[in-house]
Amino acid sequence: MATLCRPSVSVPEHVITMEETLELARTHHADNPQLPLALRLIENTGVRTRHIVQPIEETLKHPGFEQRNKLYESEAKARVPAVIREALDDAELLTSDIDVIIYVSCTGFMMPSLTAWLINEMDFSSTTRQLPIAQLGCAAGGAAINRAHDFCSAYPDANALIVACEFCSLCYQPTDLGVGSLLSNGLFGDGIAAAVVRGVGGRGVQLERNGSYLIPKTEDWISYDVRDTGFHFLLDKRVPTTMEPLAPALQDLAGTHGWNASDLDFYIIHAGGPRILDDLSKFLNVEPHAFRFSRSTLTDYGNIASAVVLDALRRLFDDGGPEHGARGLMAGFGPGITAEMTVGRWSEGS
């Protein structure tokens, strides 16, 4: 049975605090009539620190979409390999053992995908399959786990490598002054994560069932408006209410598996913001403490998009992990509005 091993996570060295974020908002948007509301929303995120690939002085500049995308490519090539090596070491595998690389990112664009460069640079086999996923946003971390599970179910002896690379700071748009944009400026951070799904062996979450759910007629609630200046993030004010329709989808997935989503041993949830976790606690009837790893990611790194789920899972590992056989639920949420969900058991390996 496929096992999701310990993720490796890295964040850039440049740090911006909540206090600095609020002061920058006051300085750069002093005349914006919606500034008081934006400041309250940012303060309520619970984000204390975020990591970004450039010093804040450079982040606030906009040299153009071309230069930003070049920076995305160079930073990905400089930072991703080390994260992959650690993930492979944790899974006790070599690059030659990997059969597919699933690469997820929504903050830059490359063609061919970074997967092609990784195969050449890190000596993966030339027969390694490539599966880049670019348009699922924050849900892509969950989708990557699910596609790795599907692959290992089809090829039981195979191993999959998941890589999530998100440089959200490269999507900063100084001319976007709506409340949603101002909030995102204080919520999103940069991060890279990688994890191996082993077809046989390994310590971690044995993946048993996965599923997807899309809330009808919500495709414009989270989106990119692609312009000459790059990706402009659009966020509808109704997004924080989405846990009420998504909680039943989580219950249905667990129920199909014979489990009760309200009575599991661990939960790894995409922390898009504090209300996501608060509402899911309410609608699943789960104690808030159950989402402590997701909340810690939000507090320390902000919303690092597709990498959130993998970082929250890494925190579960580093906490010692639950008991062998413990039942758990993982879920990523993103544009669509889409949920990518997985249930599985903790395995200490053989």
C-alpha positions as CSV (number, residue, x, y, z in Angstrom):
1,M,0.0,0.0,0.0
2,A,1.3,3.5,-0.9
3,T,2.8,5.4,2.0
4,L,3.4,9.2,2.1
5,C,6.7,9.7,3.8
6,R,8.0,12.7,5.8
7,P,8.0,15.9,3.7
8,S,11.0,18.1,3.5
9,V,10.2,21.9,3.7
10,S,12.3,25.0,3.1
11,V,11.4,28.6,3.3
12,P,13.6,31.6,2.0
13,E,15.8,33.5,4.3
14,H,14.1,36.9,4.1
15,V,11.5,37.4,6.8
16,I,8.7,39.9,7.2
17,T,6.7,40.1,10.4
18,M,3.1,41.0,11.0
19,E,4.1,44.3,12.5
20,E,6.2,45.2,9.4
21,T,3.3,44.1,7.1
22,L,0.9,46.4,8.9
23,E,3.3,49.3,8.8
24,L,3.9,48.8,5.1
25,A,0.2,48.8,4.4
26,R,-0.3,52.0,6.3
27,T,2.6,53.7,4.5
28,H,1.8,52.5,1.0
29,H,-2.0,52.7,1.1
30,A,-2.7,55.6,3.5
31,D,-5.3,57.1,1.2
32,N,-7.2,53.8,0.6
33,P,-10.7,54.1,2.2
34,Q,-10.7,50.3,2.8
35,L,-7.4,50.4,4.6
36,P,-8.9,50.1,8.2
37,L,-10.8,47.0,7.1
38,A,-7.8,45.5,5.4
39,L,-5.6,46.1,8.5
40,R,-8.2,44.3,10.7
41,L,-8.4,41.3,8.3
42,I,-4.6,41.0,8.2
43,E,-4.3,41.2,12.0
44,N,-6.9,38.5,12.3
45,T,-5.0,36.0,10.0
46,G,-2.8,34.9,12.9
47,V,0.2,35.1,10.7
48,R,3.2,36.2,12.7
49,T,6.0,35.8,10.1
50,R,6.4,35.1,6.4
51,H,9.4,34.2,4.4
52,I,10.1,35.7,0.9
53,V,12.7,35.1,-1.8
54,Q,13.8,38.8,-2.0
55,P,14.3,41.5,0.6
56,I,11.0,43.4,1.1
57,E,12.5,46.5,-0.7
58,E,12.9,44.4,-3.9
59,T,9.6,42.6,-3.4
60,L,7.7,45.9,-3.5
61,K,9.1,46.8,-6.9
62,H,7.6,45.6,-10.1
63,P,10.2,45.1,-12.8
64,G,7.7,43.4,-15.1
65,F,6.3,40.0,-15.6
66,E,9.2,38.8,-17.7
67,Q,11.8,39.6,-15.0
68,R,9.6,38.2,-12.3
69,N,9.2,34.9,-14.1
70,K,12.9,34.7,-14.7
71,L,13.4,35.1,-11.0
72,Y,10.9,32.4,-10.3
73,E,12.9,30.0,-12.6
74,S,16.3,30.9,-11.1
75,E,15.1,30.7,-7.5
76,A,13.3,27.3,-8.1
77,K,16.5,25.9,-9.7
78,A,18.6,27.2,-6.8
79,R,16.4,26.0,-4.0
80,V,14.4,22.9,-5.1
81,P,17.1,20.3,-5.4
82,A,18.2,20.4,-1.7
83,V,14.6,20.0,-0.6
84,I,14.2,16.9,-2.9
85,R,17.4,15.4,-1.6
86,E,16.2,15.6,2.0
87,A,12.8,14.1,1.1
88,L,14.6,11.2,-0.7
89,D,16.8,10.7,2.3
90,D,13.8,10.6,4.6
91,A,12.1,8.0,2.4
92,E,15.4,6.1,2.1
93,L,15.4,6.2,-1.7
94,L,17.6,7.4,-4.5
95,T,16.7,9.4,-7.6
96,S,16.9,6.2,-9.6
97,D,14.1,4.8,-7.5
98,I,11.6,7.5,-8.5
99,D,9.1,6.6,-11.3
100,V,7.1,9.9,-11.5
101,I,7.7,13.5,-10.5
102,I,4.5,15.5,-9.7
103,Y,5.4,19.2,-9.6
104,V,2.8,21.7,-8.4
105,S,3.1,25.5,-8.5
106,C,0.8,28.4,-9.3
107,T,3.3,31.4,-8.9
108,G,5.4,31.1,-12.0
109,F,5.5,29.4,-15.4
110,M,8.0,27.2,-17.2
111,M,7.8,25.1,-20.3
112,P,9.3,22.6,-20.3
113,S,8.3,22.2,-16.6
114,L,11.0,22.2,-13.9
115,T,10.5,18.4,-13.9
116,A,12.6,18.2,-17.1
117,W,15.4,20.2,-15.6
118,L,15.3,18.1,-12.4
119,I,15.5,14.9,-14.3
120,N,18.7,16.1,-16.1
121,E,20.2,18.0,-13.2
122,M,19.7,15.4,-10.5
123,D,20.2,12.2,-12.5
124,F,16.7,10.9,-12.4
125,S,16.1,8.2,-14.9
126,S,15.1,9.4,-18.4
127,T,12.1,7.2,-18.2
128,T,10.7,9.1,-15.2
129,R,7.2,10.3,-15.9
130,Q,6.4,14.0,-15.5
131,L,3.2,15.4,-14.1
132,P,3.3,19.2,-13.7
133,I,0.1,20.8,-12.2
134,A,-0.2,24.6,-12.5
135,Q,-3.8,25.7,-12.1
136,L,-5.2,24.2,-8.9
137,G,-3.6,26.8,-6.7
138,C,-3.6,26.0,-3.0
139,A,-5.5,22.7,-3.6
140,A,-2.6,21.4,-5.6
141,G,-0.8,20.0,-2.6
142,G,-3.7,17.7,-1.9
143,A,-4.1,16.9,-5.6
144,A,-0.4,16.0,-5.8
145,I,-0.8,13.5,-3.0
146,N,-3.9,12.0,-4.7
147,R,-2.3,11.7,-8.1
148,A,0.7,10.0,-6.4
149,H,-1.7,7.7,-4.7
150,D,-3.4,6.9,-8.0
151,F,-0.1,6.2,-9.7
152,C,1.2,3.9,-7.0
153,S,-2.2,2.1,-7.0
154,A,-1.8,1.5,-10.8
155,Y,1.9,0.5,-10.4
156,P,2.1,-1.0,-6.9
157,D,6.0,-1.2,-6.8
158,A,6.5,2.3,-8.1
159,N,7.6,5.4,-6.1
160,A,6.3,9.0,-6.7
161,L,8.0,12.3,-5.8
162,I,5.9,15.3,-5.0
163,V,7.4,18.8,-5.3
164,A,5.5,22.0,-4.4
165,C,7.3,25.3,-5.2
166,E,5.5,28.5,-4.4
167,F,6.9,32.1,-4.5
168,C,3.7,34.0,-3.8
169,S,5.7,37.2,-3.2
170,L,6.5,37.3,-6.9
171,C,2.8,37.9,-7.6
172,Y,2.6,41.1,-5.6
173,Q,0.8,43.8,-7.6
174,P,1.3,47.3,-6.2
175,T,-1.7,48.7,-8.2
176,D,-4.2,46.2,-6.9
177,L,-6.0,48.1,-4.1
178,G,-9.1,45.9,-3.4
179,V,-9.6,44.5,0.1
180,G,-8.9,40.9,-1.2
181,S,-5.6,42.0,-2.7
182,L,-4.6,43.9,0.4
183,L,-5.4,40.9,2.6
184,S,-3.4,38.6,0.3
185,N,-0.4,40.9,0.7
186,G,-0.4,40.1,4.4
187,L,-1.4,36.4,4.1
188,F,0.7,34.6,1.5
189,G,4.3,33.5,1.9
190,D,7.0,31.6,0.0
191,G,7.9,28.0,0.5
192,I,9.1,24.8,-1.1
193,A,8.1,21.3,0.0
194,A,8.9,17.8,-1.3
195,A,7.7,14.3,-0.3
196,V,8.0,10.8,-1.5
197,V,5.1,8.3,-1.9
198,R,6.5,4.8,-1.7
199,G,4.6,2.0,-3.3
200,V,6.2,-0.5,-0.8
201,G,7.5,0.2,2.6
202,G,8.2,3.5,4.3
203,R,7.0,5.3,7.5
204,G,4.2,7.7,7.3
205,V,0.6,7.9,6.1
206,Q,-0.7,4.8,4.2
207,L,-3.0,6.3,1.6
208,E,-6.3,4.3,1.4
209,R,-8.8,6.5,-0.5
210,N,-8.9,9.9,-2.1
211,G,-11.5,12.1,-3.7
212,S,-12.3,15.5,-5.2
213,Y,-15.2,17.9,-4.8
214,L,-16.0,21.1,-6.6
215,I,-18.6,23.6,-5.2
216,P,-20.8,24.4,-8.2
217,K,-20.7,27.9,-9.7
218,T,-17.8,29.2,-7.6
219,E,-15.1,29.2,-10.2
220,D,-14.6,32.9,-10.1
221,W,-14.3,33.1,-6.3
222,I,-10.5,32.4,-6.4
223,S,-8.8,33.2,-9.7
224,Y,-6.0,34.9,-11.5
225,D,-6.5,37.7,-13.9
226,V,-3.5,37.4,-16.2
227,R,-2.4,40.7,-17.6
228,D,0.8,42.3,-19.0
229,T,2.0,42.8,-15.4
230,G,1.5,39.1,-14.5
231,F,-0.9,37.3,-12.2
232,H,-3.4,39.4,-10.4
233,F,-5.0,37.5,-7.6
234,L,-8.8,37.8,-7.2
235,L,-10.4,36.7,-4.0
236,D,-14.2,36.8,-3.4
237,K,-15.4,37.8,0.1
238,R,-17.5,34.6,0.1
239,V,-14.4,32.3,0.2
240,P,-14.2,32.1,4.0
241,T,-17.8,30.6,4.0
242,T,-16.8,27.6,1.9
243,M,-16.3,25.1,4.7
244,E,-20.0,24.7,5.3
245,P,-20.5,23.0,1.9
246,L,-17.1,21.3,1.9
247,A,-17.4,19.7,5.3
248,P,-20.1,17.3,4.0
249,A,-17.8,16.3,1.2
250,L,-15.1,15.3,3.7
251,Q,-17.7,13.4,5.7
252,D,-18.9,11.6,2.5
253,L,-15.3,10.5,1.6
254,A,-14.7,9.2,5.1
255,G,-18.1,7.6,5.2
256,T,-17.6,5.8,1.9
257,H,-14.5,4.4,3.6
258,G,-16.5,3.3,6.7
259,W,-15.1,6.1,8.9
260,N,-16.5,9.1,10.6
261,A,-14.7,12.3,9.7
262,S,-15.6,13.8,13.1
263,D,-13.8,11.0,14.9
264,L,-10.4,10.5,13.5
265,D,-6.9,10.6,15.1
266,F,-5.2,13.3,13.0
267,Y,-6.1,16.0,10.5
268,I,-3.8,17.7,8.0
269,I,-5.8,20.6,6.5
270,H,-4.9,23.4,4.1
271,A,-4.8,26.6,6.3
272,G,-6.0,29.2,3.8
273,G,-6.8,31.4,6.8
274,P,-7.9,31.1,10.4
275,R,-11.6,31.0,9.5
276,I,-11.1,28.0,7.3
277,L,-9.8,26.1,10.3
278,D,-12.4,27.6,12.7
279,D,-15.3,26.8,10.5
280,L,-14.1,23.3,9.7
281,S,-13.8,22.6,13.4
282,K,-17.4,23.7,13.8
283,F,-18.9,21.8,10.8
284,L,-16.9,18.6,11.4
285,N,-17.5,18.8,15.1
286,V,-13.8,18.4,15.7
287,E,-11.8,20.1,18.5
288,P,-9.7,23.1,17.3
289,H,-6.6,21.4,18.7
290,A,-7.0,18.8,16.0
291,F,-5.8,21.4,13.4
292,R,-2.8,22.6,15.4
293,F,-0.2,21.6,12.8
294,S,-2.1,23.5,10.0
295,R,-2.4,26.5,12.3
296,S,1.3,26.4,13.1
297,T,2.1,26.6,9.4
298,L,-0.2,29.6,9.0
299,T,1.4,31.3,12.1
300,D,5.0,30.7,11.1
301,Y,4.9,30.9,7.3
302,G,1.6,32.3,6.3
303,N,-0.4,30.7,3.5
304,I,2.3,29.0,1.3
305,A,-0.3,27.8,-1.2
306,S,0.2,24.2,-2.3
307,A,3.0,23.6,0.2
308,V,0.8,24.1,3.2
309,V,-0.5,20.6,3.5
310,L,3.0,19.1,3.1
311,D,4.4,21.5,5.8
312,A,1.5,20.7,8.2
313,L,2.2,17.0,7.6
314,R,5.9,17.6,8.3
315,R,5.0,19.1,11.6
316,L,3.0,15.9,12.5
317,F,6.1,13.8,11.7
318,D,8.4,16.1,13.8
319,D,6.0,15.9,16.7
320,G,6.6,12.1,16.8
321,G,3.6,11.1,14.8
322,P,0.5,9.3,16.0
323,E,0.3,5.7,17.0
324,H,0.6,2.9,14.4
325,G,-2.7,2.4,12.8
326,A,-4.1,5.9,13.7
327,R,-6.7,7.1,11.1
328,G,-6.4,10.5,9.5
329,L,-7.7,12.9,7.0
330,M,-5.8,15.3,4.7
331,A,-7.4,18.0,2.5
332,G,-6.3,20.9,0.3
333,F,-8.7,23.6,-0.8
334,G,-8.3,26.0,-3.7
335,P,-9.7,27.5,-6.9
336,G,-12.8,26.0,-8.3
337,I,-13.8,26.0,-5.4
338,T,-12.1,22.6,-5.2
339,A,-11.3,20.2,-2.4
340,E,-8.7,17.4,-2.8
341,M,-9.2,14.9,0.0
342,T,-7.4,11.8,1.3
343,V,-7.9,9.3,4.1
344,G,-5.3,7.0,5.4
345,R,-3.6,5.3,8.4
346,W,-0.4,6.0,10.1
347,S,2.2,3.3,9.6
348,E,5.5,3.0,11.4
349,G,6.8,0.9,8.5
350,S,8.2,-2.6,8.5
